[in-house]
Amino acid sequence: VAKDLGIDLTALRQRGISVINRGRTQYFALHEQTGHLVTAERIDREQLCDSVQQCVLRCEVIVEGEM
């Protein structure tokens, strides 16, 4: 995420960054040491997308401050 935004890890830590998932379960998180988007919860494809061939999980990364 830090690389995609073009900011270094120090700036990433100083900004208020949130990863928002739709629904109740928080599947993704931001690893503070590396700036990588990581899985925060086990993802069970059969439970989420039982009869769908293509399974998509969406999340939003919200960064406070100007870019």
Summary of the structure (lengths in Angstrom):
residues: 67
radius of gyration: 14.0
end to end distance: 13.4
largest distance: 42.9
contacts: 127
relative contact order: 0.28
helix: 21%
strand: 24%
